[in-house]
Protein backbone atom coordinates (compact mmCIF):
# COMPACT_ATOMS: atom_id res chain seq x y z
CA UNK A 1 0.00 0.00 0.00
CA UNK A 2 1.37 3.40 -0.95
CA UNK A 3 0.88 6.73 0.80
CA UNK A 4 0.90 10.12 -0.86
CA UNK A 5 1.15 13.04 1.55
CA UNK A 6 -0.68 15.24 -0.98
CA UNK A 7 -3.83 13.61 0.49
CA UNK A 8 -3.64 16.41 3.05
CA UNK A 9 -3.84 19.25 0.53
CA UNK A 10 -6.79 21.42 1.52
CA UNK A 11 -7.68 19.27 4.54
CA UNK A 12 -8.37 21.00 7.86
CA UNK A 13 -6.03 19.48 10.42
CA UNK A 14 -5.69 20.11 14.16
CA UNK A 15 -2.42 19.23 15.88
CA UNK A 16 -2.28 19.39 19.67
CA UNK A 17 1.19 19.87 21.09
CA UNK A 18 2.22 21.67 17.90
CA UNK A 19 4.97 23.74 19.58
CA UNK A 20 6.87 20.64 20.73
CA UNK A 21 9.59 18.76 18.90
CA UNK A 22 7.40 16.19 17.12
CA UNK A 23 4.52 18.63 16.73
CA UNK A 24 6.70 21.17 14.94
CA UNK A 25 8.06 18.61 12.49
CA UNK A 26 4.50 17.39 11.82
CA UNK A 27 3.22 20.94 11.18
CA UNK A 28 6.09 21.57 8.77
CA UNK A 29 5.18 18.38 6.87
CA UNK A 30 1.49 19.29 6.76
CA UNK A 31 2.10 22.88 5.66
CA UNK A 32 4.37 21.65 2.87
CA UNK A 33 1.59 19.28 1.79
CA UNK A 34 -0.92 22.13 1.54
CA UNK A 35 -2.99 21.35 4.63
CA UNK A 36 -4.92 24.02 6.55
CA UNK A 37 -3.31 23.58 9.95
CA UNK A 38 -4.44 24.63 13.41
CA UNK A 39 -2.14 24.06 16.36
CA UNK A 40 -3.17 24.00 20.02
CA UNK A 41 -0.44 23.89 22.63
CA UNK A 42 1.34 25.58 25.47
CA UNK A 43 4.16 27.98 24.68
CA UNK A 44 7.23 26.20 23.28
CA UNK A 45 8.66 24.14 26.15
CA UNK A 46 12.33 25.00 25.67
CA UNK A 47 14.60 27.92 24.84
CA UNK A 48 15.79 27.64 22.12
CA UNK A 49 12.89 25.78 20.53
CA UNK A 50 12.23 24.26 17.14
CA UNK A 51 8.83 25.91 16.66
CA UNK A 52 10.36 29.38 16.42
CA UNK A 53 13.28 28.14 14.34
CA UNK A 54 10.89 26.43 11.89
CA UNK A 55 9.18 29.71 10.92
CA UNK A 56 5.65 28.34 11.29
CA UNK A 57 3.97 31.11 13.29
CA UNK A 58 2.47 32.83 10.22
CA UNK A 59 1.82 29.67 8.22
CA UNK A 60 -0.67 28.03 10.59
CA UNK A 61 -3.36 29.11 13.05
CA UNK A 62 -1.34 28.77 16.25
CA UNK A 63 -3.39 28.81 19.45
CA UNK A 64 -1.56 28.90 22.76
CA UNK A 65 -3.67 27.02 25.27
CA UNK A 66 -3.60 24.29 27.89
CA UNK A 67 -5.00 20.89 26.93
CA UNK A 68 -6.55 20.82 30.42
CA UNK A 69 -8.70 23.85 29.49
CA UNK A 70 -11.76 22.19 27.96
CA UNK A 71 -13.60 25.46 27.25
CA UNK A 72 -10.78 27.01 25.25
CA UNK A 73 -10.05 23.80 23.39
CA UNK A 74 -13.70 23.40 22.44
CA UNK A 75 -13.79 26.98 21.11
CA UNK A 76 -10.97 26.04 18.72
CA UNK A 77 -12.98 23.06 17.45
CA UNK A 78 -16.05 25.25 16.94
CA UNK A 79 -14.09 27.96 15.15
CA UNK A 80 -11.80 25.90 12.91
CA UNK A 81 -13.92 22.77 12.30
CA UNK A 82 -11.05 20.30 11.84
CA UNK A 83 -11.51 17.13 9.80
CA UNK A 84 -8.43 15.33 11.09
CA UNK A 85 -6.97 15.52 14.60
CA UNK A 86 -3.51 14.49 15.79
CA UNK A 87 -3.17 14.43 19.57
CA UNK A 88 0.47 14.98 20.53
CA UNK A 89 0.05 17.29 23.55
CA UNK A 90 1.56 15.66 26.63
CA UNK A 91 3.91 15.89 29.56
CA UNK A 92 6.46 13.61 27.86
CA UNK A 93 9.43 13.28 30.23
CA UNK A 94 9.70 10.23 32.51
CA UNK A 95 11.88 11.93 35.12
CA UNK A 96 9.57 14.97 35.24
CA UNK A 97 6.64 12.66 35.93
CA UNK A 98 8.33 11.59 39.16
CA UNK A 99 8.75 15.23 40.14
CA UNK A 100 5.14 16.21 39.41
CA UNK A 101 2.90 13.15 38.92
CA UNK A 102 -0.34 15.08 39.44
CA UNK A 103 0.39 17.47 36.57
CA UNK A 104 1.46 14.52 34.41
CA UNK A 105 -1.84 12.70 34.96
CA UNK A 106 -3.91 15.87 34.54
CA UNK A 107 -2.25 16.61 31.22
CA UNK A 108 -1.97 13.13 29.77
CA UNK A 109 -5.25 11.64 31.00
CA UNK A 110 -7.70 14.51 31.44
CA UNK A 111 -6.15 16.24 28.42
CA UNK A 112 -7.13 13.20 26.38
CA UNK A 113 -10.63 13.23 27.90
CA UNK A 114 -11.03 16.91 27.02
CA UNK A 115 -9.92 16.32 23.43
CA UNK A 116 -12.23 13.34 22.94
CA UNK A 117 -15.13 15.24 24.47
CA UNK A 118 -14.57 18.03 21.95
CA UNK A 119 -14.54 15.44 19.17
CA UNK A 120 -17.71 13.83 20.55
CA UNK A 121 -19.48 17.18 20.23
CA UNK A 122 -17.98 17.99 16.82
CA UNK A 123 -19.69 17.48 13.48
CA UNK A 124 -16.57 17.97 11.37
CA UNK A 125 -14.04 15.42 12.65
CA UNK A 126 -13.62 12.23 10.60
CA UNK A 127 -10.21 10.89 11.62
CA UNK A 128 -8.36 10.99 14.97
CA UNK A 129 -4.94 9.71 16.02
CA UNK A 130 -3.88 9.71 19.66
CA UNK A 131 -0.09 9.43 19.91
CA UNK A 132 0.99 7.61 23.06
CA UNK A 133 4.30 5.76 23.63
CA UNK A 134 6.05 2.40 23.52
CA UNK A 135 6.11 2.61 27.33
CA UNK A 136 2.35 1.91 27.69
CA UNK A 137 3.00 -1.83 28.01
CA UNK A 138 3.59 -3.76 31.20
CA UNK A 139 7.35 -4.15 30.90
CA UNK A 140 8.65 -7.67 31.48
CA UNK A 141 12.22 -6.77 30.41
CA UNK A 142 12.04 -9.54 27.80
CA UNK A 143 14.04 -9.63 24.57
CA UNK A 144 11.24 -9.68 22.01
CA UNK A 145 9.01 -6.85 20.88
CA UNK A 146 5.72 -5.97 22.53
CA UNK A 147 2.61 -6.45 20.38
CA UNK A 148 -0.56 -4.39 20.37
CA UNK A 149 -2.51 -7.01 22.36
CA UNK A 150 -0.04 -7.05 25.29
CA UNK A 151 -1.32 -5.72 28.68
CA UNK A 152 -1.17 -1.95 29.16
CA UNK A 153 0.36 -1.05 32.52
CA UNK A 154 3.15 1.52 32.41
CA UNK A 155 5.32 1.63 35.54
CA UNK A 156 6.28 5.28 36.10
CA UNK A 157 3.70 8.11 36.19
CA UNK A 158 4.44 9.17 32.60
CA UNK A 159 4.16 5.68 31.16
CA UNK A 160 1.13 4.84 33.29
CA UNK A 161 -0.66 8.06 32.34
CA UNK A 162 -0.17 7.15 28.70
CA UNK A 163 -1.60 3.68 29.37
CA UNK A 164 -4.62 5.46 30.86
CA UNK A 165 -4.83 7.71 27.78
CA UNK A 166 -5.04 4.58 25.64
CA UNK A 167 -7.85 3.16 27.76
CA UNK A 168 -9.77 6.43 27.68
CA UNK A 169 -9.48 6.46 23.89
CA UNK A 170 -10.75 2.88 23.64
CA UNK A 171 -13.75 3.72 25.84
CA UNK A 172 -14.74 6.80 23.83
CA UNK A 173 -14.33 4.87 20.58
CA UNK A 174 -16.56 2.03 21.76
CA UNK A 175 -19.16 4.12 23.60
CA UNK A 176 -19.50 7.23 21.45
CA UNK A 177 -17.88 6.83 18.01
CA UNK A 178 -18.83 3.32 16.96
CA UNK A 179 -22.00 4.38 15.17
CA UNK A 180 -20.56 7.59 13.77
CA UNK A 181 -18.37 8.37 10.79
CA UNK A 182 -15.35 8.97 13.03
CA UNK A 183 -12.32 6.70 12.87
CA UNK A 184 -9.95 6.77 15.85
CA UNK A 185 -6.61 5.07 16.39
CA UNK A 186 -3.72 5.13 18.83
CA UNK A 187 -0.07 4.95 17.85
CA UNK A 188 2.64 3.71 20.19
CA UNK A 189 5.99 4.99 19.02
CA UNK A 190 9.52 4.27 20.09
CA UNK A 191 12.15 6.81 21.11
CA UNK A 192 12.50 9.49 18.44
CA UNK A 193 15.63 11.40 17.57
CA UNK A 194 16.25 14.20 15.11
CA UNK A 195 17.41 17.74 14.67
CA UNK A 196 15.77 20.44 16.76
CA UNK A 197 15.07 18.51 19.96
CA UNK A 198 16.15 20.74 22.86
CA UNK A 199 14.42 18.90 25.72
CA UNK A 200 16.06 18.13 29.03
CA UNK A 201 16.76 14.52 30.03
CA UNK A 202 16.95 13.22 26.46
CA UNK A 203 20.15 11.74 25.18
CA UNK A 204 20.52 13.42 21.76
CA UNK A 205 19.80 16.94 23.07
CA UNK A 206 22.32 16.22 25.84
CA UNK A 207 24.87 15.25 23.19
CA UNK A 208 24.28 18.38 21.12
CA UNK A 209 24.44 20.66 24.17
CA UNK A 210 27.74 19.09 25.18
CA UNK A 211 29.21 19.62 21.69
CA UNK A 212 28.01 23.23 21.59
CA UNK A 213 29.61 23.92 24.97
CA UNK A 214 32.80 21.99 24.28
CA UNK A 215 32.13 19.39 26.99
CA UNK A 216 32.21 15.62 27.35
CA UNK A 217 28.80 13.95 26.92
CA UNK A 218 27.39 12.49 30.15
CA UNK A 219 25.34 9.30 29.77
CA UNK A 220 23.11 8.20 32.69
CA UNK A 221 21.87 4.84 31.36
CA UNK A 222 24.42 3.56 28.81
CA UNK A 223 23.20 -0.06 28.95
CA UNK A 224 19.46 0.57 28.48
CA UNK A 225 18.11 -0.67 25.14
CA UNK A 226 15.55 1.44 23.30
CA UNK A 227 13.85 1.39 19.86
CA UNK A 228 15.40 4.57 18.43
CA UNK A 229 14.10 6.04 15.17
CA UNK A 230 14.28 9.32 13.28
CA UNK A 231 11.35 11.63 14.03
CA UNK A 232 10.14 11.50 10.41
CA UNK A 233 9.56 7.73 10.69
CA UNK A 234 6.66 7.82 13.18
CA UNK A 235 5.29 11.13 11.89
CA UNK A 236 4.90 9.73 8.39
CA UNK A 237 3.29 6.61 9.84
CA UNK A 238 0.86 8.79 11.83
CA UNK A 239 -0.05 10.74 8.70
CA UNK A 240 -0.57 7.50 6.79
CA UNK A 241 -2.78 5.89 9.46
CA UNK A 242 -4.97 8.99 9.78
CA UNK A 243 -5.33 9.27 6.00
CA UNK A 244 -6.16 5.60 5.45
CA UNK A 245 -8.78 5.46 8.22
CA UNK A 246 -10.26 8.74 6.92
CA UNK A 247 -10.91 6.89 3.66
CA UNK A 248 -11.95 3.59 5.29
CA UNK A 249 -12.85 3.19 8.95
CA UNK A 250 -11.77 -0.47 8.94
CA UNK A 251 -8.18 0.72 9.43
CA UNK A 252 -8.81 2.22 12.87
CA UNK A 253 -7.11 0.46 15.76
CA UNK A 254 -3.88 0.43 17.77
CA UNK A 255 -0.50 0.46 16.03
CA UNK A 256 3.10 0.10 17.15
CA UNK A 257 5.49 2.34 15.26
CA UNK A 258 9.13 1.47 15.76
CA UNK A 259 12.38 0.51 14.06
CA UNK A 260 13.60 -2.91 13.01
CA UNK A 261 15.57 -4.97 15.54
CA UNK A 262 18.88 -3.75 14.14
CA UNK A 263 18.03 -0.25 15.36
CA UNK A 264 17.12 -1.27 18.91
CA UNK A 265 20.42 -0.27 20.46
CA UNK A 266 21.77 0.63 23.88
CA UNK A 267 22.12 4.28 24.78
CA UNK A 268 25.88 3.82 24.87
CA UNK A 269 25.89 2.45 21.31
CA UNK A 270 23.74 5.38 20.21
CA UNK A 271 26.18 7.88 21.69
CA UNK A 272 29.12 6.04 20.12
CA UNK A 273 27.45 6.53 16.75
CA UNK A 274 26.77 10.20 17.50
CA UNK A 275 30.45 10.73 18.32
CA UNK A 276 31.47 8.96 15.11
CA UNK A 277 29.30 11.20 12.93
CA UNK A 278 30.02 14.38 14.85
CA UNK A 279 33.78 13.93 14.82
CA UNK A 280 35.83 16.80 16.25
CA UNK A 281 36.97 14.81 19.31
CA UNK A 282 33.45 14.05 20.53
CA UNK A 283 33.49 11.66 23.50
CA UNK A 284 31.29 10.50 26.37
CA UNK A 285 31.51 9.20 29.91
CA UNK A 286 29.32 7.01 32.07
CA UNK A 287 27.45 9.13 34.63
CA UNK A 288 25.08 6.45 35.95
CA UNK A 289 23.14 7.55 39.03
CA UNK A 290 22.96 5.18 42.00
CA UNK A 291 19.48 6.32 43.13
CA UNK A 292 17.95 7.32 39.78
CA UNK A 293 14.16 6.98 39.25
CA UNK A 294 13.13 3.64 37.75
CA UNK A 295 13.15 3.36 33.97
CA UNK A 296 12.88 0.25 31.81
CA UNK A 297 16.19 -1.37 30.88
CA UNK A 298 15.04 -3.23 27.79
CA UNK A 299 12.24 -2.16 25.48
CA UNK A 300 11.37 -2.76 21.85
CA UNK A 301 8.26 -3.07 19.69
CA UNK A 302 6.84 -5.62 17.29
CA UNK A 303 5.55 -3.61 14.33
CA UNK A 304 4.21 -6.55 12.31
CA UNK A 305 0.65 -5.18 12.37
CA UNK A 306 1.62 -1.84 10.81
CA UNK A 307 3.72 -3.64 8.19
CA UNK A 308 1.03 -6.18 7.32
CA UNK A 309 -1.82 -3.65 7.22
CA UNK A 310 -0.17 -0.89 5.21
CA UNK A 311 2.99 -2.43 3.77
CA UNK A 312 4.95 0.02 5.93
CA UNK A 313 8.69 -0.34 6.41
CA UNK A 314 11.22 1.86 8.25
CA UNK A 315 13.24 3.90 5.77
CA UNK A 316 16.25 5.23 7.68
CA UNK A 317 18.48 3.09 9.85
CA UNK A 318 20.67 4.44 12.63
CA UNK A 319 23.48 5.58 10.34
CA UNK A 320 21.13 7.73 8.26
CA UNK A 321 19.40 8.97 11.42
CA UNK A 322 22.63 10.09 13.05
CA UNK A 323 23.87 11.67 9.86
CA UNK A 324 20.72 13.81 9.77
CA UNK A 325 20.94 14.65 13.50
CA UNK A 326 24.51 15.86 13.26
CA UNK A 327 23.95 17.70 9.99
CA UNK A 328 20.94 19.56 11.38
CA UNK A 329 22.62 20.35 14.70
CA UNK A 330 25.74 21.77 13.09
CA UNK A 331 23.59 24.00 10.89
CA UNK A 332 21.78 25.24 14.00
CA UNK A 333 25.00 25.92 15.90
CA UNK A 334 26.41 27.86 12.94
CA UNK A 335 23.23 29.95 12.59
CA UNK A 336 22.16 28.37 9.31
CA UNK A 337 18.75 28.10 7.62
CA UNK A 338 16.67 25.68 9.72
CA UNK A 339 13.43 25.76 7.66
CA UNK A 340 15.44 24.95 4.55
CA UNK A 341 17.13 22.01 6.30
CA UNK A 342 13.80 20.68 7.59
CA UNK A 343 12.26 20.84 4.12
CA UNK A 344 15.32 19.14 2.63
CA UNK A 345 15.14 16.25 5.11
CA UNK A 346 11.37 15.87 4.65
CA UNK A 347 11.79 15.74 0.87
CA UNK A 348 14.62 13.20 1.14
CA UNK A 349 12.57 11.02 3.47
CA UNK A 350 9.35 11.08 1.42
CA UNK A 351 11.02 10.45 -1.95
CA UNK A 352 9.55 7.22 -3.34
CA UNK A 353 7.68 6.59 -0.06
C-alpha positions in Angstrom: 0.0 0.0 0.0 1.4 3.4 -0.9 0.9 6.7 0.8 0.9 10.1 -0.9 1.2 13.0 1.5 -0.7 15.2 -1.0 -3.8 13.6 0.5 -3.6 16.4 3.1 -3.8 19.3 0.5 -6.8 21.4 1.5 -7.7 19.3 4.5 -8.4 21.0 7.9 -6.0 19.5 10.4 -5.7 20.1 14.2 -2.4 19.2 15.9 -2.3 19.4 19.7 1.2 19.9 21.1 2.2 21.7 17.9 5.0 23.7 19.6 6.9 20.6 20.7 9.6 18.8 18.9 7.4 16.2 17.1 4.5 18.6 16.7 6.7 21.2 14.9 8.1 18.6 12.5 4.5 17.4 11.8 3.2 20.9 11.2 6.1 21.6 8.8 5.2 18.4 6.9 1.5 19.3 6.8 2.1 22.9 5.7 4.4 21.7 2.9 1.6 19.3 1.8 -0.9 22.1 1.5 -3.0 21.4 4.6 -4.9 24.0 6.5 -3.3 23.6 10.0 -4.4 24.6 13.4 -2.1 24.1 16.4 -3.2 24.0 20.0 -0.4 23.9 22.6 1.3 25.6 25.5 4.2 28.0 24.7 7.2 26.2 23.3 8.7 24.1 26.2 12.3 25.0 25.7 14.6 27.9 24.8 15.8 27.6 22.1 12.9 25.8 20.5 12.2 24.3 17.1 8.8 25.9 16.7 10.4 29.4 16.4 13.3 28.1 14.3 10.9 26.4 11.9 9.2 29.7 10.9 5.7 28.3 11.3 4.0 31.1 13.3 2.5 32.8 10.2 1.8 29.7 8.2 -0.7 28.0 10.6 -3.4 29.1 13.0 -1.3 28.8 16.2 -3.4 28.8 19.4 -1.6 28.9 22.8 -3.7 27.0 25.3 -3.6 24.3 27.9 -5.0 20.9 26.9 -6.6 20.8 30.4 -8.7 23.8 29.5 -11.8 22.2 28.0 -13.6 25.5 27.3 -10.8 27.0 25.2 -10.0 23.8 23.4 -13.7 23.4 22.4 -13.8 27.0 21.1 -11.0 26.0 18.7 -13.0 23.1 17.5 -16.1 25.2 16.9 -14.1 28.0 15.1 -11.8 25.9 12.9 -13.9 22.8 12.3 -11.0 20.3 11.8 -11.5 17.1 9.8 -8.4 15.3 11.1 -7.0 15.5 14.6 -3.5 14.5 15.8 -3.2 14.4 19.6 0.5 15.0 20.5 0.1 17.3 23.5 1.6 15.7 26.6 3.9 15.9 29.6 6.5 13.6 27.9 9.4 13.3 30.2 9.7 10.2 32.5 11.9 11.9 35.1 9.6 15.0 35.2 6.6 12.7 35.9 8.3 11.6 39.2 8.8 15.2 40.1 5.1 16.2 39.4 2.9 13.1 38.9 -0.3 15.1 39.4 0.4 17.5 36.6 1.5 14.5 34.4 -1.8 12.7 35.0 -3.9 15.9 34.5 -2.2 16.6 31.2 -2.0 13.1 29.8 -5.2 11.6 31.0 -7.7 14.5 31.4 -6.2 16.2 28.4 -7.1 13.2 26.4 -10.6 13.2 27.9 -11.0 16.9 27.0 -9.9 16.3 23.4 -12.2 13.3 22.9 -15.1 15.2 24.5 -14.6 18.0 21.9 -14.5 15.4 19.2 -17.7 13.8 20.5 -19.5 17.2 20.2 -18.0 18.0 16.8 -19.7 17.5 13.5 -16.6 18.0 11.4 -14.0 15.4 12.6 -13.6 12.2 10.6 -10.2 10.9 11.6 -8.4 11.0 15.0 -4.9 9.7 16.0 -3.9 9.7 19.7 -0.1 9.4 19.9 1.0 7.6 23.1 4.3 5.8 23.6 6.0 2.4 23.5 6.1 2.6 27.3 2.4 1.9 27.7 3.0 -1.8 28.0 3.6 -3.8 31.2 7.3 -4.1 30.9 8.6 -7.7 31.5 12.2 -6.8 30.4 12.0 -9.5 27.8 14.0 -9.6 24.6 11.2 -9.7 22.0 9.0 -6.9 20.9 5.7 -6.0 22.5 2.6 -6.5 20.4 -0.6 -4.4 20.4 -2.5 -7.0 22.4 0.0 -7.0 25.3 -1.3 -5.7 28.7 -1.2 -2.0 29.2 0.4 -1.1 32.5 3.2 1.5 32.4 5.3 1.6 35.5 6.3 5.3 36.1 3.7 8.1 36.2 4.4 9.2 32.6 4.2 5.7 31.2 1.1 4.8 33.3 -0.7 8.1 32.3 -0.2 7.1 28.7 -1.6 3.7 29.4 -4.6 5.5 30.9 -4.8 7.7 27.8 -5.0 4.6 25.6 -7.8 3.2 27.8 -9.8 6.4 27.7 -9.5 6.5 23.9 -10.8 2.9 23.6 -13.7 3.7 25.8 -14.7 6.8 23.8 -14.3 4.9 20.6 -16.6 2.0 21.8 -19.2 4.1 23.6 -19.5 7.2 21.4 -17.9 6.8 18.0 -18.8 3.3 17.0 -22.0 4.4 15.2 -20.6 7.6 13.8 -18.4 8.4 10.8 -15.4 9.0 13.0 -12.3 6.7 12.9 -10.0 6.8 15.8 -6.6 5.1 16.4 -3.7 5.1 18.8 -0.1 5.0 17.8 2.6 3.7 20.2 6.0 5.0 19.0 9.5 4.3 20.1 12.2 6.8 21.1 12.5 9.5 18.4 15.6 11.4 17.6 16.2 14.2 15.1 17.4 17.7 14.7 15.8 20.4 16.8 15.1 18.5 20.0 16.1 20.7 22.9 14.4 18.9 25.7 16.1 18.1 29.0 16.8 14.5 30.0 16.9 13.2 26.5 20.1 11.7 25.2 20.5 13.4 21.8 19.8 16.9 23.1 22.3 16.2 25.8 24.9 15.2 23.2 24.3 18.4 21.1 24.4 20.7 24.2 27.7 19.1 25.2 29.2 19.6 21.7 28.0 23.2 21.6 29.6 23.9 25.0 32.8 22.0 24.3 32.1 19.4 27.0 32.2 15.6 27.3 28.8 14.0 26.9 27.4 12.5 30.2 25.3 9.3 29.8 23.1 8.2 32.7 21.9 4.8 31.4 24.4 3.6 28.8 23.2 -0.1 29.0 19.5 0.6 28.5 18.1 -0.7 25.1 15.5 1.4 23.3 13.8 1.4 19.9 15.4 4.6 18.4 14.1 6.0 15.2 14.3 9.3 13.3 11.4 11.6 14.0 10.1 11.5 10.4 9.6 7.7 10.7 6.7 7.8 13.2 5.3 11.1 11.9 4.9 9.7 8.4 3.3 6.6 9.8 0.9 8.8 11.8 -0.1 10.7 8.7 -0.6 7.5 6.8 -2.8 5.9 9.5 -5.0 9.0 9.8 -5.3 9.3 6.0 -6.2 5.6 5.5 -8.8 5.5 8.2 -10.3 8.7 6.9 -10.9 6.9 3.7 -11.9 3.6 5.3 -12.8 3.2 8.9 -11.8 -0.5 8.9 -8.2 0.7 9.4 -8.8 2.2 12.9 -7.1 0.5 15.8 -3.9 0.4 17.8 -0.5 0.5 16.0 3.1 0.1 17.2 5.5 2.3 15.3 9.1 1.5 15.8 12.4 0.5 14.1 13.6 -2.9 13.0 15.6 -5.0 15.5 18.9 -3.7 14.1 18.0 -0.2 15.4 17.1 -1.3 18.9 20.4 -0.3 20.5 21.8 0.6 23.9 22.1 4.3 24.8 25.9 3.8 24.9 25.9 2.4 21.3 23.7 5.4 20.2 26.2 7.9 21.7 29.1 6.0 20.1 27.4 6.5 16.8 26.8 10.2 17.5 30.4 10.7 18.3 31.5 9.0 15.1 29.3 11.2 12.9 30.0 14.4 14.9 33.8 13.9 14.8 35.8 16.8 16.3 37.0 14.8 19.3 33.4 14.1 20.5 33.5 11.7 23.5 31.3 10.5 26.4 31.5 9.2 29.9 29.3 7.0 32.1 27.4 9.1 34.6 25.1 6.5 36.0 23.1 7.5 39.0 23.0 5.2 42.0 19.5 6.3 43.1 18.0 7.3 39.8 14.2 7.0 39.2 13.1 3.6 37.8 13.1 3.4 34.0 12.9 0.3 31.8 16.2 -1.4 30.9 15.0 -3.2 27.8 12.2 -2.2 25.5 11.4 -2.8 21.8 8.3 -3.1 19.7 6.8 -5.6 17.3 5.5 -3.6 14.3 4.2 -6.6 12.3 0.7 -5.2 12.4 1.6 -1.8 10.8 3.7 -3.6 8.2 1.0 -6.2 7.3 -1.8 -3.6 7.2 -0.2 -0.9 5.2 3.0 -2.4 3.8 4.9 0.0 5.9 8.7 -0.3 6.4 11.2 1.9 8.2 13.2 3.9 5.8 16.2 5.2 7.7 18.5 3.1 9.9 20.7 4.4 12.6 23.5 5.6 10.3 21.1 7.7 8.3 19.4 9.0 11.4 22.6 10.1 13.1 23.9 11.7 9.9 20.7 13.8 9.8 20.9 14.6 13.5 24.5 15.9 13.3 24.0 17.7 10.0 20.9 19.6 11.4 22.6 20.3 14.7 25.7 21.8 13.1 23.6 24.0 10.9 21.8 25.2 14.0 25.0 25.9 15.9 26.4 27.9 12.9 23.2 30.0 12.6 22.2 28.4 9.3 18.8 28.1 7.6 16.7 25.7 9.7 13.4 25.8 7.7 15.4 25.0 4.6 17.1 22.0 6.3 13.8 20.7 7.6 12.3 20.8 4.1 15.3 19.1 2.6 15.1 16.3 5.1 11.4 15.9 4.7 11.8 15.7 0.9 14.6 13.2 1.1 12.6 11.0 3.5 9.4 11.1 1.4 11.0 10.4 -2.0 9.6 7.2 -3.3 7.7 6.6 -0.1 
